[in-house]
Protein backbone atom coordinates (compact mmCIF):
# COMPACT_ATOMS: atom_id res chain seq x y z
CA UNK A 1 0.00 0.00 0.00
CA UNK A 2 1.29 3.47 -0.90
CA UNK A 3 2.29 5.82 1.88
CA UNK A 4 -0.38 8.41 2.70
CA UNK A 5 1.00 11.89 3.38
CA UNK A 6 -0.49 15.24 4.32
CA UNK A 7 2.14 17.98 4.15
CA UNK A 8 1.71 21.56 5.25
CA UNK A 9 3.58 24.32 3.43
CA UNK A 10 3.79 27.33 5.73
CA UNK A 11 5.41 29.44 2.98
CA UNK A 12 6.77 32.75 4.36
CA UNK A 13 4.45 32.95 7.33
CA UNK A 14 4.88 32.73 11.12
CA UNK A 15 7.52 34.31 13.30
CA UNK A 16 9.84 31.98 15.16
CA UNK A 17 7.63 31.88 18.26
CA UNK A 18 4.43 31.56 16.25
CA UNK A 19 5.88 28.65 14.30
CA UNK A 20 6.80 26.75 17.44
CA UNK A 21 3.32 27.34 18.82
CA UNK A 22 1.70 26.07 15.62
CA UNK A 23 3.91 22.98 15.51
CA UNK A 24 3.11 22.22 19.15
CA UNK A 25 -0.62 22.54 18.56
CA UNK A 26 -0.51 20.28 15.50
CA UNK A 27 1.64 17.70 17.29
CA UNK A 28 -0.76 17.45 20.21
CA UNK A 29 -3.82 17.26 17.99
CA UNK A 30 -2.27 14.58 15.79
CA UNK A 31 -1.29 12.54 18.84
CA UNK A 32 -4.76 12.79 20.32
CA UNK A 33 -6.95 12.51 17.24
CA UNK A 34 -5.17 10.80 14.33
CA UNK A 35 -5.09 7.03 14.46
CA UNK A 36 -4.38 5.91 10.89
CA UNK A 37 -1.08 5.43 9.10
CA UNK A 38 -1.00 8.88 7.49
CA UNK A 39 2.32 10.75 7.76
CA UNK A 40 2.13 14.45 8.62
CA UNK A 41 4.87 16.69 7.24
CA UNK A 42 5.41 20.26 8.45
CA UNK A 43 7.03 22.37 5.72
CA UNK A 44 8.45 25.27 7.71
CA UNK A 45 10.58 28.31 6.90
CA UNK A 46 14.30 27.77 7.47
CA UNK A 47 14.26 29.61 10.80
CA UNK A 48 12.00 26.95 12.31
CA UNK A 49 13.56 23.77 10.98
CA UNK A 50 15.88 22.76 13.80
CA UNK A 51 13.55 23.73 16.64
CA UNK A 52 10.46 22.16 15.09
CA UNK A 53 12.36 18.98 14.20
CA UNK A 54 13.40 18.66 17.86
CA UNK A 55 9.91 19.55 19.04
CA UNK A 56 8.24 16.73 17.07
CA UNK A 57 11.09 14.21 17.22
CA UNK A 58 9.21 11.93 19.59
CA UNK A 59 5.83 12.30 17.97
CA UNK A 60 4.72 9.39 15.81
CA UNK A 61 3.76 10.16 12.21
CA UNK A 62 5.14 13.73 12.12
CA UNK A 63 8.11 14.76 9.97
CA UNK A 64 9.60 18.09 8.94
CA UNK A 65 10.40 19.54 5.51
CA UNK A 66 12.33 22.52 4.25
CA UNK A 67 10.60 24.53 1.54
CA UNK A 68 13.67 24.71 -0.69
CA UNK A 69 17.42 24.13 -0.67
CA UNK A 70 20.52 25.00 -2.66
CA UNK A 71 21.99 22.24 -4.76
CA UNK A 72 25.54 22.61 -3.43
CA UNK A 73 26.69 20.97 -0.21
CA UNK A 74 28.55 24.16 0.75
CA UNK A 75 30.10 27.22 -0.85
CA UNK A 76 30.15 30.98 -1.28
CA UNK A 77 26.43 31.38 -1.94
CA UNK A 78 25.41 34.19 0.38
CA UNK A 79 21.87 33.85 1.65
CA UNK A 80 21.39 30.27 0.47
CA UNK A 81 20.91 27.12 2.57
CA UNK A 82 22.58 23.90 1.45
CA UNK A 83 21.13 20.41 1.32
CA UNK A 84 23.55 19.30 4.03
CA UNK A 85 22.55 22.19 6.27
CA UNK A 86 18.90 21.25 5.84
CA UNK A 87 19.63 17.60 6.62
CA UNK A 88 21.62 18.58 9.71
CA UNK A 89 18.54 20.16 11.29
CA UNK A 90 16.75 16.82 11.47
CA UNK A 91 14.43 17.56 8.55
CA UNK A 92 13.52 14.51 6.49
CA UNK A 93 11.94 16.14 3.42
CA UNK A 94 12.46 19.13 1.17
CA UNK A 95 9.85 20.71 -1.11
CA UNK A 96 11.30 21.33 -4.57
CA UNK A 97 9.86 22.81 -7.75
CA UNK A 98 6.97 24.60 -6.09
CA UNK A 99 5.14 26.79 -8.58
CA UNK A 100 6.16 29.91 -6.66
CA UNK A 101 9.84 28.93 -7.00
CA UNK A 102 9.34 28.27 -10.70
CA UNK A 103 7.47 31.55 -11.23
CA UNK A 104 9.31 34.03 -9.01
CA UNK A 105 12.81 32.55 -9.10
CA UNK A 106 12.85 31.10 -12.63
CA UNK A 107 13.69 27.59 -11.47
CA UNK A 108 13.76 25.34 -14.52
CA UNK A 109 14.22 21.65 -15.14
CA UNK A 110 18.04 21.60 -15.12
CA UNK A 111 18.29 23.40 -11.78
CA UNK A 112 15.52 21.33 -10.24
CA UNK A 113 17.18 18.11 -11.34
CA UNK A 114 20.39 19.18 -9.62
CA UNK A 115 18.45 20.05 -6.46
CA UNK A 116 16.56 16.75 -6.45
CA UNK A 117 19.76 14.76 -6.90
CA UNK A 118 21.58 16.78 -4.23
CA UNK A 119 18.72 16.32 -1.79
CA UNK A 120 18.71 12.57 -2.36
CA UNK A 121 22.47 12.39 -1.88
CA UNK A 122 22.06 14.20 1.45
CA UNK A 123 19.44 11.71 2.62
CA UNK A 124 16.46 14.02 2.13
CA UNK A 125 13.25 12.94 0.42
CA UNK A 126 12.14 15.44 -2.24
CA UNK A 127 8.51 16.47 -2.48
CA UNK A 128 8.66 17.35 -6.16
CA UNK A 129 5.98 19.78 -7.30
CA UNK A 130 4.55 20.10 -10.79
CA UNK A 131 1.39 21.37 -12.43
CA UNK A 132 -0.11 23.53 -15.11
CA UNK A 133 -1.15 27.18 -15.33
CA UNK A 134 -4.65 28.33 -16.21
CA UNK A 135 -3.62 29.08 -19.81
CA UNK A 136 -2.44 25.52 -20.30
CA UNK A 137 -5.58 24.13 -18.67
CA UNK A 138 -7.81 26.27 -20.88
CA UNK A 139 -5.87 25.11 -23.97
CA UNK A 140 -6.50 21.50 -22.98
CA UNK A 141 -2.80 20.59 -23.09
CA UNK A 142 -2.34 19.93 -19.37
CA UNK A 143 -1.69 16.20 -19.77
CA UNK A 144 1.20 16.71 -22.19
CA UNK A 145 2.57 19.57 -20.11
CA UNK A 146 2.62 17.57 -16.89
CA UNK A 147 4.11 14.54 -18.64
CA UNK A 148 6.87 16.84 -19.85
CA UNK A 149 7.58 18.07 -16.32
CA UNK A 150 7.89 14.46 -15.16
CA UNK A 151 10.19 13.52 -18.03
CA UNK A 152 12.41 16.61 -17.80
CA UNK A 153 13.42 15.89 -14.20
CA UNK A 154 12.27 12.56 -12.80
CA UNK A 155 13.21 10.46 -15.83
CA UNK A 156 16.82 11.50 -15.19
CA UNK A 157 16.81 9.66 -11.85
CA UNK A 158 17.73 6.05 -11.22
CA UNK A 159 14.94 3.72 -10.03
CA UNK A 160 16.49 3.69 -6.56
CA UNK A 161 16.44 7.50 -6.47
CA UNK A 162 12.90 7.67 -7.80
CA UNK A 163 11.75 5.34 -5.03
CA UNK A 164 12.55 8.12 -2.51
CA UNK A 165 10.55 10.83 -4.30
CA UNK A 166 7.09 12.12 -3.40
CA UNK A 167 5.25 13.98 -6.16
CA UNK A 168 2.88 16.87 -5.50
CA UNK A 169 0.51 17.91 -8.28
CA UNK A 170 -0.48 21.53 -7.87
CA UNK A 171 -2.74 23.10 -10.49
CA UNK A 172 -1.21 26.57 -10.48
CA UNK A 173 -4.58 28.12 -11.24
CA UNK A 174 -5.94 26.77 -7.93
CA UNK A 175 -3.18 27.98 -5.59
CA UNK A 176 -4.26 30.80 -3.33
CA UNK A 177 -7.20 31.59 -5.59
CA UNK A 178 -9.91 29.76 -3.73
CA UNK A 179 -10.43 27.62 -6.81
CA UNK A 180 -9.98 23.88 -6.47
CA UNK A 181 -9.75 21.23 -9.12
CA UNK A 182 -12.74 18.95 -8.91
CA UNK A 183 -11.94 15.51 -7.54
CA UNK A 184 -12.37 14.14 -11.06
CA UNK A 185 -9.99 16.72 -12.55
CA UNK A 186 -7.40 16.03 -9.87
CA UNK A 187 -7.73 12.27 -10.26
CA UNK A 188 -7.31 12.52 -14.02
CA UNK A 189 -3.96 14.31 -13.72
CA UNK A 190 -2.77 12.07 -10.91
CA UNK A 191 -3.48 9.08 -13.15
CA UNK A 192 -1.54 10.74 -15.99
CA UNK A 193 1.43 11.27 -13.67
CA UNK A 194 1.34 7.69 -12.39
CA UNK A 195 1.16 6.33 -15.94
CA UNK A 196 4.12 8.51 -16.92
CA UNK A 197 6.14 7.07 -14.04
CA UNK A 198 5.09 3.55 -15.05
CA UNK A 199 6.11 4.15 -18.66
CA UNK A 200 9.69 4.89 -17.65
CA UNK A 201 10.21 3.06 -14.36
CA UNK A 202 7.67 0.26 -14.50
CA UNK A 203 4.31 -0.26 -12.87
CA UNK A 204 5.62 -1.52 -9.52
CA UNK A 205 7.52 1.69 -8.80
CA UNK A 206 4.68 3.82 -10.15
CA UNK A 207 2.20 2.12 -7.86
CA UNK A 208 4.49 2.73 -4.87
CA UNK A 209 5.01 6.46 -5.55
CA UNK A 210 2.90 8.80 -3.39
CA UNK A 211 1.26 11.58 -5.41
CA UNK A 212 -0.21 14.43 -3.38
CA UNK A 213 -2.75 17.03 -4.47
CA UNK A 214 -1.98 20.67 -3.73
CA UNK A 215 -4.44 23.38 -4.67
CA UNK A 216 -6.61 25.11 -2.05
CA UNK A 217 -7.06 21.93 0.01
CA UNK A 218 -9.44 22.53 2.92
CA UNK A 219 -11.16 20.37 5.50
CA UNK A 220 -14.38 20.79 3.55
CA UNK A 221 -13.01 19.22 0.34
CA UNK A 222 -10.19 17.00 1.61
CA UNK A 223 -12.18 13.82 2.16
CA UNK A 224 -13.60 13.78 -1.36
CA UNK A 225 -10.20 14.54 -2.88
CA UNK A 226 -8.41 11.93 -0.78
CA UNK A 227 -10.98 9.29 -1.74
CA UNK A 228 -9.73 9.29 -5.34
CA UNK A 229 -7.70 6.18 -6.18
CA UNK A 230 -4.53 7.99 -7.30
CA UNK A 231 -4.53 10.81 -4.72
CA UNK A 232 -2.36 9.82 -1.79
CA UNK A 233 -2.66 12.94 0.31
CA UNK A 234 -2.23 16.68 0.08
CA UNK A 235 0.25 19.52 -0.01
CA UNK A 236 -1.65 22.12 1.99
CA UNK A 237 -0.88 25.84 1.88
CA UNK A 238 -2.95 28.41 3.74
CA UNK A 239 -4.99 25.88 5.69
CA UNK A 240 -1.80 24.46 7.23
CA UNK A 241 -1.36 27.70 9.17
CA UNK A 242 -4.40 26.89 11.32
CA UNK A 243 -3.84 23.91 13.58
CA UNK A 244 -7.50 22.86 13.82
CA UNK A 245 -8.15 23.15 10.09
CA UNK A 246 -4.93 21.34 9.21
CA UNK A 247 -5.60 18.52 11.67
CA UNK A 248 -9.10 18.09 10.27
CA UNK A 249 -7.55 17.75 6.80
CA UNK A 250 -5.21 15.07 8.14
CA UNK A 251 -8.19 13.26 9.68
CA UNK A 252 -9.90 13.25 6.29
CA UNK A 253 -7.23 10.82 5.05
CA UNK A 254 -8.51 7.30 5.54
CA UNK A 255 -5.17 5.48 5.56
N, C-alpha and C positions, 0 to 999 in steps of 0.2 A: 504494500500500500504506500502511495506517495505521501511524503511529509506534508502536513498542513501547517501553514504559516500565516500569521497576521503580523505585519510589520508597520510600525508607526514612523512616519517621517516628520520630525518636528520642524524641519527647514530652519530658517533663521529666526526662531522664536524662543522665548524663555531666557531669563537671566540665569546665572549659575544657581542661585538659591531656588528660583522657581522650577528649574529643571529637576533638582533633587527632590523637591516636594512632589512634582508630578510623577517621577519614577517611583517614589515611595508609595504613593496612592495606588498606582497601577499594580505594583508588586503585591500589595496587601489584597487588593480586589481579586487579582488572578489567583492568589493562594486560596482565598476563601470561596471563590465562586466558579472557577474553571476546573473542570474535572476530566476533560478529554485529553487527547494527545497533541493538541495544537501547540505550536511553538510561537511565543510572543517575542518580537524583536523590537527594541527601542532604538530608532535611528536618531541619535542626538547630535547637536552641534559639537565641534571638537572640544569646547571648554568643559563639556559634561562627561566625556567618554570615560576617563579613568574613575571618577567618583561614582558614576552610575554603574559601571561594571562591577565595582566593589560592592555597591549597595545591593545589587541583585544577584551577587555571586552564589548565594546559597538558596536562591529561589528556583524551584523546579520550573522548567518550561520557558524561562525568560532569558533572552540573549540581548546583546548590544551591537549596534551597527554604527559605523561612521557614515556620513552622507557623501563622502568623496575621499580621494587620496591622490597624492602625486605618484607617478609611476617609478620614480627613482627610490632606491633604498636610503640614500642620503645625498647631500650636495648643497651647492650654493644657490638655493632656490628660495629666496627670501619670501616669507609669508606662506609657504606651502607646508604640507604635512605629509610625510612619507608613509609608505605602506608598513614599514617596520615600526615606525612610531605609533601608527594606529594599532598594530598588533600588540605592541608592548603595553597598551592600556588595559588589555583584557577583552577588547572587542572581538567578536567572532565573525562579523559580517561587514561588508562595505557596499553602499549603494553606488552604482556606477551607471553612467549614461542617462541619468534622469533628464527629462525633457528641458528642464530649466538650465541644466549644465550644457546641453546641446545648443539651446537657443541663445543664452546670454554669454556663454564662454566659448562658443564655436567648437565644441568637442565633437570631432568626427570619428570615423571608424578606426583609423590607424592609431590615434591617441587612445581610444577606448580599448582597443585590443591590447596595447601595451599596459594599460592600467589593470585590465582583467588578469593578464598573465602575471604581472607583478604582485597583485593581491593574492593570487593562488600560490605563488612561490613563497609568500610571507605567511601562509597558513590561514588566510582570510577567505571566506566564502563570498563571492560577488553576488549581489542582487542586481542583475543586469536589466536595465529598463529599455523599453522600446515602444513605439506606437506612432500613430499617424496624426497629422494635423487635420483641421476641418476641411481645408481645400482638397486634401487627398481623399478624405472620406466622401466629400460631395462628388468628386470625380469618379468614385467607385473603384479606385485602384489601391485600396488599403491592403488587400491581401498580398499583392506583389510587393508593395512597399515594405511591409513587415517581414516578408520572406527575405527581402534584400538586407534588412537590418540584421536578421539572424545570420545570413550567409557571410556578410562583410566582417563580422567579429567572431561569432561562435564557431563557425566552420573552421576557423584557424586553430582551434584548440584540439588537443588530443582527447580521446574518449575519457581518459582518467581525469583530465582537467574539467571536461564538460560535466562529469558526474558531481562536481562540487558547486555547480552554478545553479542559482535560482533565477528565474526569469520573471520580470514584472511587466505586464502589458498595461500601458497607460495611454488611452486615447487622449491626445493632447487637448483636443477640443472639450474634454470633460474635466480638466484639472482646474480647480478653483473657480469654475464657472457656474456651479450648481447643476450643470447638465450631467447626466450619467448615461452611459451606454445601457441599453436594455439588456437583461440577462441573455437574451438570444443573440444580440450583437456581440456581447463580450464572449460568449461561448464560441461563436463562429470564429473569432480571431484566435482565441486560445487553441482551438482545434487546428487552425492553420499553422500556428507556431509549433504545436506538438508534431504535426505531420512533417514540417520542415526539419525538425530535429531528427525524426525517424528516418527521413530520406538520406541524411548524411551519416548519422551515428547508429542507426538501427532502432527497431521498435522497443527493445528492452530498455535502452537508455532513455528514449523519449518518454516511455510510460513512467519512468522513475523521476523525471525532472519536474519539480514544483513550478507551476506557472501561476503567478498572483495577478489579481486585477487591481489596478490603481486608477481611479477616476471618480472623485466625489463619493467615496464609500462612506455610508452612514449606517447607524444601527437600524434605520428603517428599511434599508434596501439590502443589507449585508446577507441576510439569510437566503433570499431568493438568488442573489449572485453566487453565493457559496454552494448552492445546491446544484449548480451546473457541473456536468461530469468532468470538464477539463479546467475548472477554476479551483485552485488549491489553496486559496486564501486571498489576502488583500494587502496592498501597499497603501496605507491610509495617511492622508495629509492632515488637513485642518481638524478632523475629528479626533486625531490622536493627541491633540493638545488638551483634551477634556477627559479626565480619567474615567468618569462614569460612561460617557459615550464610547470611548475606546474599548473599555472592558465589555460593554454590551455587544460591540462588534465582534470581539473575540468569542464571546459566548454564542454568537450566531453560527460559528463554525462547528459543524457536527462531525468531529474527527473520530 
